[in-house]
Amino acid sequence: MNVDDGTLLGLGVALGCGLLIGIERERRKGSGPTRALAGVRTFTLAALAGALVQALAQPLLVGAGAAVILTLVAIAHFRERRGRDPGVTTELALFVTFLLGVTAIEHPSIAAGAAVVVVAVLAARSQLHRFSTEVLSAAELRDALLLAGAALVVLPLVPSQPIDWLAGVNPRRLWGLVVLLMGLQAAGYVALRIAGARLGLPLSGLASGFVSSTATIAAMGTRARAEPALLSACVSGALFSNVATLIHLAVVAATVYPPALAVIAPSLGVGTVAAAVVAALSLRTPPTGIHAHRPSGRAFSLAAALLFASVLTAVTATVSFAIARYGEAAAGAGIALAGFVDVHAAAASAVSLAAGGKIPASAVLLPVLIAFTTNTISKLVAAWETGGRGYALRVAGGLLVLAAAVWAPWVAGQMRR
């Protein structure tokens, strides 16, 4: 065996892993005849044993060491745990510590990080038990599994090539939109559980607006319809999403063509202030009712996500057809149509035309304002379809004020001419 710096580092990391996990187990070990089977010394020796057998570069010896650890764990469990708590956490942790020692020789950083995670899990026993049995409901667990399956199982299997009978829409992007809307609803639900209705949903709306303000408004509408007591908080979350939209537009313009940012900055600035004021005013009405502090237990609505994705897909197909049919001659109309789907993409198209010299930078503002207006129409439709009349009217008031604020600098400029 050649002892080099890497081997010494691995042995040191293994020693640290064993001590770290062993100290945590020692604190829970107890004392006297009923104490647990392993403490700081046992865990440290197990980690060093794993590192030593791995350093010898003998796979059979590594397997033999693992077999010895497992045998000792089994004997200790059956001899010392009769009539007591049948848990095997300490036994399993001892075997994991041996494996971390093995890993530390060739991958010390992985072993060190994994040891920290192991200790964190062991130390959070009470919190994890309470979360699993008292905080997390059966419906919430089912929704979490459904969202994980949709994102991690179904999404990778969906074809990523455009399909003709879907008007050239990419099915993976379509399902990705469904997952996005489900995720936004779930984020709002988690924020509601953590921060309460008064602040949780507005903060969730602000964060989600950087992804899609239209989808956020739809997600908030779905929750408002399911839990009418949360109407004011959902309206606030929907309006706060527009603040993020305007900030995102500024970032898009600065990234694609910085000179265009100076042209649209006045409208974006006035709009951001108006959106923030309108959203803040909506917070003045607190949620009412006993259910305002506790969500219903369903993190999202799959049916609402599917319906919203289908509507947006139909609009996308229409936009694609119009652009393909009429080409650059209808660039303004194409940008306006694109605004129905995504104002960021529409604004990026207008700024890109200016960056390519097809339109002057001074002409960027009007297409962006038109796209913002058509996107506002989409938001109004989404609010009406998902949240109903009461939600839609309150959101519409804020959106109309915002639209007027965004247009105000352009109108003022035209009046000065």
WOCOR-V78071 format. One record per run of one state. SS is the DSSP state (H for helix, E for strand, L for the rest). FROM is the first residue (numbers start at 0). LEN is the number of residues. If there is no record, write none. Layout:
ss;from;len
SS;FROM;LEN
SS;FROM;LEN
This chain:
ss;from;len
L;0;4
H;4;25
L;29;2
H;31;3
L;34;5
H;39;16
L;55;3
H;58;22
L;80;8
H;88;18
L;106;1
H;107;16
L;123;1
H;124;11
L;135;2
H;137;20
L;157;4
E;161;2
H;163;3
L;166;2
E;168;2
H;170;25
L;195;1
H;196;12
L;208;4
H;212;14
L;226;1
H;227;29
L;256;1
H;257;25
L;282;7
H;289;4
L;293;8
H;301;40
L;341;1
H;342;13
L;355;5
H;360;56
L;416;1
